[in-house]
């Protein structure tokens, strides 16, 4: 969208103010974009690492999958604590802890692998939850990065050049108007001198 302006001093002052605001904001936006880009990369790598760990744990489970049908409902998630922190002004969720509720079961009459099974399930649930939270972090930060990139491009490639161009046009118009005014004053003076000389 083109910048709207009028050919006068007030409009030129407004254009200069808007230009200054954008020129001052641009370095901050660029550093925010760079910080977000780095964080998005870190979180993307972390997510890939967590997913890889998850796949490894699940593939290790394949050898004992047939026994899981014997495993009773001994464990459930009792609470999930999610904190938050800010990265480049963007609030993202952070997994604080996953609390489990373990149903009492007789140790001596149960299968010997139940305690280890509980630990494996804890690990799988925790990893799965962490992957979900990391996915939310990635989506939030990536969206903010895209928006910041759009704003940087808008300022850098559209608005700043448009404001500079508008200021130049207003200056030229005002200079032309001033030159025309001076020229017309000279012409009027010359005519008045000519009239006085004729009398």
Buried (B, 14 or more C-beta within 10 A) or exposed (E): EEBEBEBEEEBBEBBBEBBEEBBEBBEEBBEBBBBBBEBBEBBBEBBEEBBEBBEEBEEEBEEEEEEEEEBEEBBEEEEEEEEEEEBBEBEBBEBEEBEBEEEEEEEEEBEEEBBEBBEBBBEBBBBBBBBEBBBBBBEBBBEBBEEBBEBBEEBBEBBBEBBBBBBEBBEEBBEEEEEEEEEEEEEEEEEEEEEEEEE
